[in-house]
Amino acid sequence: MKKVLLIFLAVLSMNAFGQIQTIGVQGGLSLANIISPDIYKYHNGNKVDSRVGFSGGLDYEFHFSKRYFVGLDIHYDQFGNKEPWFPIDVDGKPVSGEHWLRSNYDYLSLPVKIGYTKGEKLKGFAMFGVCPSFLLHTQIIVPQYDNDDNFLGDKEFPALDNTQRFDFRGLIEAGIGYSMFDRIDLFTAIKYRHSLIQIKYNKNLENSSTIQHSGFSFSLGIKYSLKTN
């Protein structure tokens, strides 16, 4: 009951200020990795090399005061990793070029954030929140070789049926915006996300190894002010 009352009072307080609502779109580069003490226990930091991917989508913000706001986004996020997967000679050099075992996880993410902003024409902002995410697609890409270590190409193995489909991440975000016109802002942001739960690598196994996603993203975006009271 106490939590309900606090939410009710917070909603009432929103109506006491001039309100601004914005919608926007952003997109950019993500550098993601997978952390697992089970799978990568012999690697530094229990992880291998990062996957370079895409992160972006639609944004919504409700400014309930001059400085503070809440946000709700709908984003497409690419997570995963890669690790060397090729034969080497006695000198440690690749026999037929460098190739990579890649684990790709693509999510629909719904970040919920609270933020602080300062500035008029040139604005700085910072946010933190949580990010429930739903797995859309996953695959493992494995390099193939013949008996003489000649590279034959990559083979894709779909893994969606075996993978836990929900992730819940914490996030922090910061950036700079610039008011181009009365209602239009351009902005750039950097974001860090990390799983708050352990994800089963194979949900069909009772004692499956677990993983956690983490990663940075760097984005550019534009947002439009819908209403000012």
N, CA, C and O of each residue as an XYZ file, in Angstrom:
916
protein
N       0.823     -1.196      0.000
C       0.000      0.000      0.000
C       0.870      1.263      0.000
O       0.556      2.251     -0.664
N       1.958      1.206      0.753
C       2.863      2.340      0.811
C       3.457      2.655     -0.551
O       3.582      3.822     -0.921
N       3.829      1.601     -1.312
C       4.399      1.804     -2.634
C       3.372      2.427     -3.576
O       3.703      3.304     -4.373
N       2.115      1.964     -3.478
C       1.051      2.521     -4.322
C       0.857      4.002     -4.023
O       0.686      4.806     -4.939
N       0.883      4.365     -2.736
C       0.722      5.761     -2.344
C       1.857      6.629     -2.871
O       1.638      7.746     -3.340
N       3.071      6.097     -2.788
C       4.216      6.853     -3.290
C       4.118      7.083     -4.793
O       4.436      8.167     -5.281
N       3.679      6.065     -5.525
C       3.500      6.204     -6.974
C       2.436      7.250     -7.273
O       2.597      8.079     -8.168
N       1.333      7.200     -6.504
C       0.240      8.158     -6.695
C       0.706      9.586     -6.455
O       0.371     10.487     -7.224
N       1.484      9.800     -5.383
C       2.000     11.128     -5.078
C       2.985     11.607     -6.141
O       3.043     12.792     -6.470
N       3.757     10.654     -6.669
C       4.703     11.023     -7.725
C       3.972     11.486     -8.976
O       4.386     12.446     -9.625
N       2.868     10.791     -9.317
C       2.081     11.187    -10.488
C       1.470     12.563    -10.282
O       1.455     13.383    -11.199
N       0.955     12.824     -9.053
C       0.393     14.135     -8.762
C       1.455     15.231     -8.892
O       1.180     16.314     -9.410
N       2.656     14.939     -8.422
C       3.712     15.940     -8.482
C       4.094     16.266     -9.915
O       4.542     17.377    -10.200
N       3.922     15.305    -10.824
C       4.234     15.562    -12.220
C       3.352     16.672    -12.784
O       3.798     17.463    -13.616
N       2.120     16.729    -12.337
C       1.183     17.707    -12.864
C       1.432     19.115    -12.330
O       0.817     20.075    -12.794
N       2.335     19.238    -11.354
C       2.615     20.543    -10.768
C       3.668     21.308    -11.559
O       3.903     22.486    -11.291
N       4.288     20.673    -12.505
C       5.363     21.299    -13.269
C       4.942     21.440    -14.732
O       4.027     20.762    -15.199
N       5.636     22.342    -15.449
C       5.487     22.359    -16.878
C       6.023     21.055    -17.443
O       7.135     20.641    -17.117
N       5.241     20.415    -18.282
C       5.582     19.073    -18.748
C       6.050     19.112    -20.199
O       5.499     19.838    -21.027
N       7.067     18.324    -20.483
C       7.557     18.168    -21.843
C       7.621     16.682    -22.152
O       8.169     15.902    -21.373
N       7.063     16.294    -23.284
C       7.174     14.930    -23.764
C       7.941     14.951    -25.075
O       7.723     15.815    -25.924
N       8.843     13.984    -25.230
C       9.617     13.914    -26.465
C       9.575     12.496    -27.021
O       9.483     11.520    -26.275
N       9.643     12.405    -28.325
C       9.862     11.122    -28.998
C      11.116     11.270    -29.847
O      11.438     12.365    -30.308
N      11.818     10.170    -30.050
C      13.053     10.251    -30.812
C      13.460      8.917    -31.392
O      12.813      7.891    -31.183
N      14.530      8.967    -32.113
C      15.110      7.765    -32.693
C      16.622      7.868    -32.555
O      17.187      8.953    -32.691
N      17.273      6.752    -32.287
C      18.728      6.732    -32.174
C      19.266      5.409    -32.691
O      18.539      4.420    -32.788
N      20.525      5.407    -33.014
C      21.172      4.185    -33.477
C      22.671      4.348    -33.500
O      23.188      5.460    -33.607
N      23.374      3.219    -33.399
C      24.818      3.296    -33.428
C      25.491      1.958    -33.215
O      24.892      0.899    -33.402
N      26.735      2.029    -32.824
C      27.617      0.871    -32.698
C      27.552      0.297    -31.289
O      27.512      1.034    -30.304
N      27.542     -1.030    -31.208
C      27.621     -1.686    -29.899
C      28.844     -2.596    -29.851
O      29.205     -3.227    -30.844
N      29.468     -2.653    -28.692
C      30.577     -3.570    -28.413
C      30.129     -4.451    -27.257
O      30.136     -4.024    -26.102
N      29.741     -5.681    -27.571
C      29.122     -6.559    -26.579
C      29.995     -7.768    -26.296
O      30.821     -8.169    -27.115
N      29.792     -8.339    -25.113
C      30.538     -9.536    -24.749
C      29.683    -10.428    -23.864
O      28.633    -10.020    -23.369
N      30.153    -11.647    -23.678
C      29.487    -12.631    -22.825
C      30.437    -12.992    -21.695
O      31.605    -13.305    -21.926
N      29.929    -12.945    -20.483
C      30.718    -13.307    -19.309
C      30.203    -14.631    -18.761
O      29.007    -14.787    -18.513
N      31.113    -15.583    -18.575
C      30.728    -16.885    -18.035
C      31.925    -17.549    -17.364
O      32.858    -17.971    -18.047
N      31.911    -17.648    -16.029
C      32.978    -18.373    -15.332
C      33.005    -19.859    -15.679
O      34.034    -20.513    -15.510
N      31.883    -20.399    -16.162
C      31.820    -21.812    -16.534
C      32.459    -22.057    -17.900
O      33.318    -22.927    -18.046
N      32.034    -21.284    -18.894
C      32.467    -21.532    -20.272
C      33.842    -20.939    -20.554
O      34.636    -21.532    -21.283
N      34.127    -19.771    -19.979
C      35.373    -19.059    -20.283
C      36.256    -18.934    -19.045
O      36.908    -17.909    -18.843
N      36.276    -19.968    -18.227
C      37.017    -19.896    -16.964
C      38.530    -19.785    -17.153
O      39.230    -19.351    -16.238
N      39.044    -20.168    -18.321
C      40.493    -20.069    -18.552
C      40.870    -18.787    -19.292
O      42.026    -18.617    -19.679
N      39.917    -17.891    -19.490
C      40.176    -16.629    -20.176
C      40.164    -15.475    -19.179
O      39.481    -15.533    -18.156
N      40.912    -14.447    -19.481
C      40.979    -13.273    -18.618
C      39.617    -12.605    -18.505
O      39.007    -12.256    -19.515
N      39.139    -12.424    -17.272
C      37.841    -11.803    -17.054
C      36.671    -12.700    -17.384
O      35.535    -12.230    -17.447
N      36.922    -13.986    -17.598
C      35.872    -14.956    -17.955
C      35.118    -14.544    -19.223
O      33.906    -14.736    -19.323
N      35.851    -13.973    -20.193
C      35.238    -13.572    -21.449
C      36.294    -13.611    -22.550
O      37.491    -13.690    -22.273
N      35.832    -13.554    -23.815
C      36.752    -13.569    -24.956
C      36.664    -12.221    -25.677
O      36.685    -11.177    -25.025
N      36.566    -12.226    -27.023
C      36.548    -10.968    -27.765
C      35.119    -10.474    -27.981
O      34.171    -11.258    -28.013
N      34.989     -9.171    -28.126
C      33.674     -8.542    -28.247
C      33.076     -8.718    -29.638
O      33.790     -8.807    -30.637
N      31.747     -8.767    -29.674
C      31.020     -8.709    -30.934
C      30.728     -7.248    -31.260
O      30.240     -6.508    -30.406
N      31.018     -6.837    -32.467
C      30.661     -5.505    -32.940
C      29.308     -5.612    -33.624
O      29.146     -6.381    -34.572
N      28.332     -4.839    -33.146
C      26.989     -4.949    -33.683
C      26.266     -3.628    -33.704
O      26.882     -2.563    -33.741
N      24.947     -3.709    -33.680
C      24.076     -2.529    -33.770
C      23.216     -2.433    -32.524
O      22.820     -3.445    -31.945
N      22.934     -1.207    -32.121
C      21.976     -0.941    -31.045
C      21.221      0.323    -31.407
O      21.826      1.338    -31.750
N      19.889      0.262    -31.332
C      19.124      1.465    -31.637
C      17.644      1.207    -31.688
O      17.196      0.061    -31.630
N      16.874      2.293    -31.799
C      15.429      2.174    -31.866
C      14.737      3.475    -31.533
O      15.259      4.559    -31.794
N      13.533      3.355    -30.943
C      12.686      4.495    -30.638
C      12.780      4.854    -29.158
O      12.929      3.980    -28.304
N      12.691      6.158    -28.865
C      12.790      6.657    -27.495
C      11.569      7.513    -27.156
O      10.995      8.188    -28.010
N      11.197      7.457    -25.877
C      10.155      8.351    -25.355
C      10.603      8.875    -23.999
O      11.130      8.122    -23.179
N      10.389     10.183    -23.761
C      10.732     10.793    -22.484
C       9.589     11.650    -21.970
O       8.917     12.332    -22.743
N       9.375     11.613    -20.670
C       8.402     12.468    -19.997
C       9.150     13.301    -18.957
O       9.635     12.768    -17.959
N       9.241     14.598    -19.195
C       9.952     15.498    -18.295
C       8.957     16.061    -17.283
O       8.128     16.912    -17.607
N       9.059     15.564    -16.052
C       8.107     16.001    -15.031
C       8.639     17.176    -14.217
O       7.950     17.659    -13.319
N       9.840     17.640    -14.510
C      10.361     18.893    -13.953
C      11.380     19.435    -14.936
O      11.616     18.837    -15.985
N      11.982     20.560    -14.601
C      12.951     21.161    -15.509
C      14.179     20.290    -15.679
O      14.811     20.314    -16.735
N      14.527     19.523    -14.659
C      15.759     18.751    -14.674
C      15.557     17.235    -14.787
O      16.415     16.533    -15.324
N      14.443     16.737    -14.290
C      14.285     15.286    -14.160
C      13.246     14.750    -15.142
O      12.268     15.421    -15.471
N      13.488     13.523    -15.598
C      12.575     12.902    -16.553
C      12.629     11.386    -16.422
O      13.561     10.826    -15.845
N      11.613     10.740    -16.968
C      11.602      9.278    -17.084
C      11.556      8.936    -18.574
O      11.035      9.702    -19.384
N      12.104      7.787    -18.915
C      12.165      7.387    -20.309
C      11.775      5.942    -20.510
O      11.984      5.099    -19.637
N      11.206      5.663    -21.668
C      10.853      4.307    -22.077
C      11.234      4.146    -23.542
O      10.766      4.901    -24.393
N      12.078      3.168    -23.838
C      12.572      2.949    -25.201
C      12.129      1.594    -25.728
O      11.763      0.697    -24.968
N      12.171      1.469    -27.044
C      12.014      0.183    -27.724
C      13.214      0.038    -28.649
O      13.317      0.743    -29.653
N      14.122     -0.877    -28.311
C      15.385     -0.979    -29.038
C      15.628     -2.392    -29.556
O      15.162     -3.382    -28.991
N      16.366     -2.441    -30.637
C      16.916     -3.695    -31.164
C      18.388     -3.713    -30.798
O      19.137     -2.820    -31.194
N      18.813     -4.731    -30.040
C      20.184     -4.788    -29.532
C      20.860     -6.095    -29.922
O      20.285     -7.174    -29.780
N      22.078     -5.983    -30.413
C      22.876     -7.152    -30.770
C      23.956     -7.387    -29.722
O      24.812     -6.536    -29.480
N      23.893     -8.570    -29.104
C      24.890     -8.985    -28.126
C      25.598    -10.236    -28.638
O      25.229    -10.790    -29.673
N      26.623    -10.676    -27.901
C      27.340    -11.885    -28.285
C      28.832    -11.728    -28.064
O      29.278    -10.867    -27.306
N      29.603    -12.583    -28.744
C      31.061    -12.505    -28.668
C      31.678    -13.268    -29.827
O      30.975    -13.802    -30.684
N      32.994    -13.310    -29.839
C      33.712    -14.115    -30.829
C      35.013    -14.572    -30.190
O      35.539    -13.928    -29.282
N      35.527    -15.708    -30.687
C      36.806    -16.214    -30.192
C      37.559    -16.895    -31.329
O      36.937    -17.453    -32.233
N      38.895    -16.857    -31.296
C      39.690    -17.485    -32.364
C      39.341    -18.965    -32.508
O      39.172    -19.676    -31.517
N      39.235    -19.419    -33.770
C      38.851    -20.805    -34.030
C      39.540    -21.259    -35.320
O      38.902    -21.445    -36.356
N      40.860    -21.432    -35.223
C      41.600    -21.814    -36.424
C      42.850    -22.592    -36.014
O      43.411    -22.351    -34.944
N      43.287    -23.526    -36.862
C      44.507    -24.289    -36.577
C      45.740    -23.420    -36.739
O      45.747    -22.493    -37.549
N      46.782    -23.712    -35.974
C      48.034    -22.960    -36.048
C      49.193    -23.920    -36.300
O      49.098    -25.118    -36.035
N      50.292    -23.363    -36.818
C      51.478    -24.182    -37.058
C      52.367    -24.190    -35.805
O      51.973    -23.685    -34.754
N      53.540    -24.756    -35.928
C      54.434    -24.896    -34.772
C      54.900    -23.545    -34.243
O      55.324    -23.437    -33.092
N      54.821    -22.507    -35.088
C      55.221    -21.166    -34.661
C      54.046    -20.358    -34.109
O      54.199    -19.188    -33.759
N      52.883    -20.987    -34.035
C      51.709    -20.301    -33.512
C      50.998    -19.423    -34.513
O      50.160    -18.607    -34.128
N      51.315    -19.571    -35.810
C      50.677    -18.761    -36.837
C      49.516    -19.524    -37.479
O      49.587    -20.745    -37.617
N      48.442    -18.817    -37.874
C      47.296    -19.491    -38.505
C      47.707    -20.215    -39.785
O      48.462    -19.680    -40.598
N      47.208    -21.427    -39.953
C      47.541    -22.237    -41.127
C      46.804    -21.717    -42.356
O      47.383    -21.650    -43.440
N      45.549    -21.352    -42.203
C      44.750    -20.932    -43.367
C      43.960    -19.664    -43.066
O      42.791    -19.548    -43.435
N      44.603    -18.719    -42.396
C      43.948    -17.451    -42.090
C      43.243    -17.469    -40.746
O      42.999    -18.530    -40.171
N      42.921    -16.285    -40.256
C      42.227    -16.166    -38.983
C      40.710    -16.234    -39.186
O      40.143    -15.507    -40.002
N      40.077    -17.114    -38.434
C      38.627    -17.261    -38.483
C      38.107    -17.354    -37.054
O      38.850    -17.672    -36.125
N      36.810    -17.069    -36.896
C      36.279    -16.867    -35.556
C      35.010    -17.681    -35.320
O      34.132    -17.771    -36.178
N      34.947    -18.266    -34.136
C      33.704    -18.849    -33.637
C      32.880    -17.700    -33.060
O      33.327    -17.018    -32.139
N      31.674    -17.484    -33.602
C      30.866    -16.330    -33.190
C      29.537    -16.783    -32.591
O      28.841    -17.640    -33.135
N      29.214    -16.182    -31.462
C      27.926    -16.415    -30.807
C      27.122    -15.126    -30.882
O      27.517    -14.110    -30.309
N      25.996    -15.161    -31.588
C      25.190    -13.967    -31.826
C      23.852    -14.066    -31.101
O      23.145    -15.067    -31.217
N      23.514    -13.023    -30.356
C      22.243    -12.939    -29.645
C      21.600    -11.592    -29.965
O      22.170    -10.546    -29.655
N      20.422    -11.609    -30.579
C      19.725    -10.379    -30.953
C      18.453    -10.244    -30.120
O      17.643    -11.170    -30.061
N      18.281     -9.096    -29.481
C      17.204     -8.891    -28.517
C      16.305     -7.711    -28.886
O      16.744     -6.742    -29.505
N      15.041     -7.820    -28.492
C      14.143     -6.677    -28.408
C      14.185     -6.203    -26.961
O      13.810     -6.945    -26.054
N      14.641     -4.966    -26.738
C      14.847     -4.449    -25.394
C      13.876     -3.303    -25.102
O      13.536     -2.514    -25.983
N      13.439     -3.234    -23.837
C      12.497     -2.207    -23.396
C      13.074     -1.471    -22.188
O      12.613     -1.687    -21.067
N      14.064     -0.611    -22.386
C      14.678      0.102    -21.265
C      13.689      1.055    -20.582
O      12.930      1.766    -21.240
N      13.722      1.050    -19.261
C      12.951      1.990    -18.444
C      13.959      2.765    -17.602
O      14.739      2.167    -16.860
N      13.948      4.101    -17.714
C      15.031      4.887    -17.135
C      14.498      6.120    -16.406
O      13.398      6.597    -16.685
N      15.295      6.619    -15.474
C      15.072      7.922    -14.888
C      16.340      8.727    -15.121
O      17.450      8.206    -15.007
N      16.164     10.011    -15.452
C      17.329     10.781    -15.857
C      17.335     12.201    -15.329
O      16.346     12.708    -14.801
N      18.492     12.819    -15.495
C      18.725     14.205    -15.086
C      19.371     14.929    -16.256
O      20.273     14.396    -16.902
N      18.905     16.153    -16.530
C      19.472     16.946    -17.616
C      19.733     18.367    -17.136
O      19.054     18.868    -16.240
N      20.731     19.010    -17.748
C      21.060     20.383    -17.387
C      21.565     21.103    -18.620
O      22.345     20.561    -19.403
N      21.108     22.332    -18.779
C      21.520     23.140    -19.913
C      20.330     23.573    -20.747
O      19.249     22.993    -20.642
N      20.522     24.574    -21.562
C      19.452     25.073    -22.416
C      19.730     24.721    -23.882
O      19.136     23.793    -24.430
N      20.632     25.466    -24.499
C      20.972     25.180    -25.894
C      21.824     23.905    -26.003
O      21.525     22.991    -26.771
N      22.887     23.886    -25.208
C      23.752     22.710    -25.114
C      23.433     22.012    -23.797
O      23.528     22.621    -22.731
N      23.053     20.733    -23.865
C      22.551     20.028    -22.696
C      23.381     18.786    -22.404
O      23.804     18.076    -23.317
N      23.600     18.540    -21.155
C      24.167     17.273    -20.727
C      23.095     16.464    -20.020
O      22.192     17.033    -19.406
N      23.184     15.152    -20.100
C      22.184     14.315    -19.428
C      22.819     13.011    -18.962
O      23.826     12.557    -19.506
N      22.206     12.428    -17.947
C      22.638     11.134    -17.418
C      21.402     10.362    -16.987
O      20.430     10.948    -16.510
N      21.441      9.045    -17.157
C      20.299      8.194    -16.841
C      20.768      6.871    -16.249
O      21.898      6.438    -16.475
N      19.893      6.248    -15.498
C      20.101      4.869    -15.082
C      18.746      4.183    -15.051
O      17.709      4.838    -14.953
N      18.762      2.856    -15.136
C      17.495      2.140    -15.142
C      17.689      0.655    -15.322
O      18.767      0.110    -15.085
N      16.612      0.011    -15.751
C      16.619     -1.432    -15.994
C      16.139     -1.690    -17.413
O      15.501     -0.843    -18.038
N      16.462     -2.879    -17.904
C      16.189     -3.175    -19.308
C      15.743     -4.625    -19.478
O      16.584     -5.496    -19.700
N      14.439     -4.909    -19.379
C      13.954     -6.245    -19.735
C      14.125     -6.464    -21.238
O      13.820     -5.581    -22.039
N      14.616     -7.649    -21.615
C      14.928     -7.926    -23.016
C      14.451     -9.320    -23.403
O      14.487    -10.254    -22.602
N      14.001     -9.436    -24.653
C      13.422    -10.673    -25.151
C      14.186    -11.125    -26.394
O      14.330    -10.374    -27.359
N      14.663    -12.344    -26.351
C      15.516    -12.868    -27.425
C      14.710    -13.076    -28.709
O      13.676    -13.744    -28.706
N      15.200    -12.495    -29.805
C      14.558    -12.640    -31.106
C      15.240    -13.692    -31.977
O      14.590    -14.431    -32.716
N      16.563    -13.737    -31.870
C      17.321    -14.612    -32.771
C      18.678    -14.916    -32.148
O      19.302    -14.043    -31.545
N      19.122    -16.138    -32.295
C      20.474    -16.481    -31.863
C      21.036    -17.558    -32.777
O      20.307    -18.410    -33.286
N      22.340    -17.503    -32.972
C      23.010    -18.510    -33.790
C      24.480    -18.612    -33.377
O      25.087    -17.653    -32.898
N      25.019    -19.799    -33.579
C      26.443    -20.044    -33.372
C      27.054    -20.284    -34.749
O      26.594    -21.152    -35.490
N      28.084    -19.520    -35.092
C      28.740    -19.629    -36.405
C      30.115    -20.245    -36.197
O      30.971    -19.670    -35.524
N      30.317    -21.427    -36.786
C      31.525    -22.213    -36.529
C      32.318    -22.387    -37.834
O      31.765    -22.890    -38.812
N      33.590    -21.989    -37.874
C      34.433    -22.237    -39.047
C      34.630    -23.747    -39.265
O      34.768    -24.509    -38.309
N      34.641    -24.163    -40.542
C      34.801    -25.569    -40.892
C      36.123    -25.783    -41.637
O      36.532    -24.952    -42.447
N      36.789    -26.918    -41.346
C      38.073    -27.236    -41.970
C      38.051    -28.679    -42.438
O      37.318    -29.509    -41.902
N      38.882    -28.973    -43.465
C      39.031    -30.360    -43.888
C      40.178    -31.004    -43.102
O      40.736    -30.391    -42.192
N      40.519    -32.225    -43.456
C      41.560    -32.964    -42.718
C      42.948    -32.358    -42.869
O      43.847    -32.650    -42.079
N      43.126    -31.506    -43.894
C      44.416    -30.852    -44.108
C      44.419    -29.416    -43.570
O      45.303    -28.625    -43.898
N      43.437    -29.094    -42.755
C      43.308    -27.767    -42.134
C      43.036    -26.664    -43.132
O      43.340    -25.503    -42.859
N      42.471    -26.993    -44.284
C      42.043    -25.969    -45.231
C      40.664    -25.449    -44.828
O      39.765    -26.225    -44.501
N      40.515    -24.150    -44.858
C      39.245    -23.535    -44.453
C      38.177    -23.772    -45.511
O      38.391    -23.497    -46.692
N      37.021    -24.284    -45.081
C      35.935    -24.618    -46.003
C      34.794    -23.604    -45.973
O      33.938    -23.605    -46.857
N      34.780    -22.754    -44.973
C      33.683    -21.795    -44.831
C      33.056    -21.893    -43.447
O      33.421    -22.754    -42.646
N      32.118    -21.010    -43.180
C      31.419    -20.999    -41.895
C      30.122    -21.793    -41.982
O      29.472    -21.836    -43.027
N      29.761    -22.413    -40.880
C      28.489    -23.121    -40.789
C      27.690    -22.530    -39.634
O      28.205    -22.359    -38.529
N      26.416    -22.220    -39.908
C      25.554    -21.611    -38.909
C      24.692    -22.669    -38.224
O      24.134    -23.557    -38.868
N      24.602    -22.549    -36.902
C      23.790    -23.459    -36.104
C      22.761    -22.634    -35.325
O      23.127    -21.956    -34.365
N      21.483    -22.676    -35.716
C      20.454    -21.969    -34.948
C      20.382    -22.526    -33.529
O      20.508    -23.732    -33.318
N      20.178    -21.631    -32.555
C      20.179    -22.075    -31.160
C      19.007    -21.521    -30.359
O      19.001    -21.621    -29.132
N      18.015    -20.937    -31.031
C      16.926    -20.277    -30.327
C      16.134    -21.232    -29.446
O      15.739    -20.862    -28.340
N      15.894    -22.446    -29.908
C      15.075    -23.398    -29.158
C      15.731    -23.829    -27.847
O      15.043    -24.257    -26.920
N      17.053    -23.720    -27.768
C      17.765    -24.176    -26.575
C      18.143    -23.044    -25.619
O      18.664    -23.299    -24.533
N      17.884    -21.799    -26.016
C      18.392    -20.660    -25.271
C      17.307    -20.003    -24.436
O      16.191    -19.800    -24.914
N      17.624    -19.674    -23.207
C      16.705    -18.907    -22.363
C      16.414    -17.576    -23.041
O      17.341    -16.874    -23.445
N      15.143    -17.219    -23.170
C      14.773    -16.103    -24.034
C      14.600    -14.771    -23.321
O      14.322    -13.768    -23.978
N      14.751    -14.725    -22.019
C      14.560    -13.475    -21.288
C      15.844    -13.071    -20.582
O      16.531    -13.900    -19.985
N      16.153    -11.796    -20.659
C      17.280    -11.228    -19.918
C      16.800     -9.952    -19.232
O      15.895     -9.277    -19.722
N      17.405     -9.634    -18.111
C      17.049     -8.439    -17.353
C      18.346     -7.735    -16.986
O      19.147     -8.254    -16.208
N      18.549     -6.542    -17.553
C      19.826     -5.844    -17.416
C      19.680     -4.536    -16.661
O      18.621     -3.909    -16.679
N      20.743     -4.136    -16.006
C      20.865     -2.788    -15.502
C      21.581     -1.944    -16.537
O      22.343     -2.469    -17.348
N      21.342     -0.632    -16.518
C      21.994      0.227    -17.502
C      22.297      1.595    -16.901
O      21.600      2.077    -16.008
N      23.348      2.197    -17.416
C      23.656      3.599    -17.157
C      23.964      4.247    -18.504
O      24.507      3.604    -19.403
N      23.617      5.505    -18.633
C      23.745      6.196    -19.919
C      24.058      7.668    -19.674
O      23.553      8.261    -18.720
N      24.877      8.249    -20.518
C      25.200      9.668    -20.432
C      25.430     10.212    -21.830
O      25.820      9.480    -22.740
N      25.184     11.502    -21.990
C      25.374     12.073    -23.309
C      25.249     13.578    -23.325
O      25.103     14.225    -22.289
N      25.310     14.121    -24.538
C      25.218     15.559    -24.779
C      24.201     15.798    -25.892
O      24.194     15.092    -26.900
N      23.341     16.800    -25.698
C      22.375     17.172    -26.718
C      22.523     18.634    -27.110
O      23.068     19.443    -26.359
N      22.022     18.959    -28.308
C      22.090     20.327    -28.810
C      20.758     20.674    -29.458
O      20.275     19.941    -30.321
N      20.161     21.792    -29.044
C      18.873     22.226    -29.588
C      19.080     22.905    -30.940
O      19.552     24.039    -31.015
N      18.720     22.194    -31.999
C      18.853     22.751    -33.341
C      17.769     23.794    -33.605
O      18.036     24.870    -34.140
N      16.525     23.444    -33.213
C      15.380     24.323    -33.384
C      14.571     24.312    -32.092
O      14.981     23.704    -31.104
N      13.441     24.975    -32.102
C      12.638     25.107    -30.891
C      12.232     23.756    -30.316
O      12.220     23.595    -29.095
N      11.903     22.791    -31.151
C      11.402     21.502    -30.678
C      12.282     20.314    -31.084
O      11.926     19.167    -30.815
N      13.402     20.569    -31.713
C      14.223     19.475    -32.237
C      15.618     19.514    -31.613
O      16.301     20.537    -31.654
N      16.026     18.385    -31.036
C      17.365     18.244    -30.451
C      18.118     17.129    -31.157
O      17.544     16.091    -31.485
N      19.394     17.348    -31.385
C      20.317     16.291    -31.772
C      21.100     15.876    -30.533
O      21.384     16.705    -29.668
N      21.453     14.578    -30.447
C      22.198     14.146    -29.267
C      23.099     12.971    -29.599
O      22.895     12.255    -30.580
N      24.093     12.798    -28.759
C      24.961     11.623    -28.816
C      25.057     11.050    -27.415
O      25.048     11.794    -26.435
N      25.149      9.722    -27.313
C      25.116      9.088    -26.000
C      26.005      7.859    -25.969
O      26.235      7.211    -26.990
N      26.503      7.551    -24.774
C      27.209      6.307    -24.513
C      26.453      5.573    -23.417
O      26.011      6.176    -22.439
N      26.311      4.267    -23.592
C      25.490      3.473    -22.682
C      26.228      2.190    -22.314
O      26.903      1.586    -23.148
N      26.089      1.781    -21.044
C      26.624      0.500    -20.597
C      25.493     -0.334    -20.018
O      24.683      0.163    -19.235
N      25.438     -1.617    -20.410
C      24.412     -2.539    -19.915
C      25.062     -3.836    -19.442
O      26.070     -4.281    -19.990
N      24.461     -4.430    -18.413
C      24.988     -5.675    -17.866
C      23.825     -6.494    -17.312
O      22.952     -5.966    -16.623
N      23.827     -7.792    -17.623
C      22.775     -8.679    -17.124
C      22.770     -8.701    -15.602
O      23.822     -8.771    -14.965
N      21.581     -8.640    -15.033
C      21.419     -8.752    -13.590
C      21.030    -10.164    -13.171
O      20.987    -10.474    -11.980
N      20.748    -11.013    -14.144
C      20.375    -12.403    -13.874
C      21.342    -13.339    -14.593
O      22.056    -12.929    -15.508
N      21.356    -14.582    -14.173
C      22.130    -15.621    -14.848
C      21.255    -16.275    -15.915
O      20.142    -16.715    -15.624
N      21.754    -16.338    -17.143
C      20.997    -16.890    -18.263
C      21.506    -18.298    -18.560
O      22.707    -18.508    -18.729
N      20.598    -19.249    -18.621
C      21.000    -20.616    -18.943
C      21.476    -20.703    -20.390
O      20.772    -20.297    -21.315
N      22.680    -21.237    -20.568
C      23.214    -21.415    -21.920
C      22.369    -22.422    -22.698
O      22.149    -22.262    -23.899
N      21.902    -23.451    -22.012
C      20.976    -24.424    -22.600
C      19.852    -24.657    -21.598
O      20.041    -25.349    -20.597
N      18.691    -24.083    -21.865
C      17.590    -24.133    -20.908
C      17.028    -25.540    -20.728
O      16.278    -25.794    -19.786
N      17.391    -26.461    -21.638
C      16.881    -27.830    -21.547
C      17.708    -28.704    -20.615
O      17.332    -29.840    -20.328
N      18.836    -28.176    -20.141
C      19.695    -28.925    -19.223
C      19.554    -28.365    -17.812
O      19.655    -27.157    -17.595
N      19.320    -29.258    -16.860
C      19.110    -28.819    -15.482
C      20.341    -28.132    -14.916
O      20.219    -27.136    -14.204
N      21.520    -28.648    -15.222
C      22.763    -28.080    -14.705
C      23.533    -27.325    -15.787
O      24.758    -27.409    -15.868
N      22.809    -26.600    -16.600
C      23.428    -25.870    -17.707
C      24.383    -24.790    -17.200
O      24.164    -24.192    -16.147
N      25.442    -24.554    -17.968
C      26.286    -23.388    -17.712
C      25.462    -22.117    -17.889
O      24.464    -22.116    -18.610
N      25.875    -21.046    -17.237
C      25.143    -19.789    -17.340
C      26.036    -18.701    -17.927
O      27.263    -18.767    -17.852
N      25.386    -17.701    -18.511
C      26.086    -16.575    -19.107
C      25.432    -15.276    -18.659
O      24.301    -15.269    -18.173
N      26.158    -14.181    -18.829
C      25.627    -12.838    -18.653
C      26.114    -11.967    -19.811
O      27.266    -12.059    -20.235
N      25.217    -11.125    -20.308
C      25.583    -10.202    -21.373
C      26.054     -8.875    -20.779
O      25.555     -8.430    -19.745
N      27.014     -8.262    -21.444
C      27.445     -6.913    -21.078
C      27.884     -6.196    -22.345
O      28.193     -6.828    -23.356
N      27.907     -4.872    -22.279
C      28.378     -4.165    -23.456
C      28.158     -2.673    -23.403
O      27.316     -2.167    -22.661
N      28.944     -1.981    -24.216
C      28.809     -0.542    -24.424
C      28.137     -0.292    -25.772
O      28.256     -1.101    -26.693
N      27.442      0.814    -25.878
C      26.953      1.264    -27.179
C      27.189      2.759    -27.309
O      27.166      3.500    -26.327
N      27.415      3.181    -28.541
C      27.701      4.575    -28.858
C      26.725      4.992    -29.952
O      26.739      4.415    -31.040
N      25.883      5.977    -29.684
C      24.799      6.268    -30.610
C      24.649      7.755    -30.900
O      25.085      8.612    -30.131
N      24.016      8.029    -32.037
C      23.578      9.359    -32.426
C      22.067      9.326    -32.569
O      21.496      8.307    -32.957
N      21.418     10.446    -32.254
C      19.970     10.444    -32.340
C      19.385     11.826    -32.496
O      20.082     12.839    -32.435
N      18.068     11.834    -32.701
C      17.311     13.069    -32.816
C      16.004     12.882    -32.062
O      15.417     11.801    -32.092
N      15.542     13.938    -31.381
C      14.261     13.847    -30.685
C      13.452     15.120    -30.889
O      13.986     16.205    -31.117
N      12.135     14.937    -30.795
C      11.190     16.024    -31.088
C      10.276     16.219    -29.894
O       9.738     15.252    -29.355
N      10.099     17.468    -29.477
C       9.237     17.785    -28.340
C       7.781     17.800    -28.806
O       7.408     18.536    -29.719
N       6.958     16.955    -28.141
C       5.564     16.827    -28.532
C       4.685     17.923    -27.946
O       3.799     18.456    -28.615
N       4.949     18.253    -26.668
C       4.015     19.129    -25.978
C       4.718     19.862    -24.854
O       5.568     19.296    -24.167
N       4.366     21.108    -24.673
C       4.851     21.903    -23.552
C       3.666     22.598    -22.915
O       2.928     23.327    -23.578
N       3.486     22.364    -21.606
C       2.393     23.026    -20.891
C       2.933     24.197    -20.082
O       2.167     24.886    -19.407
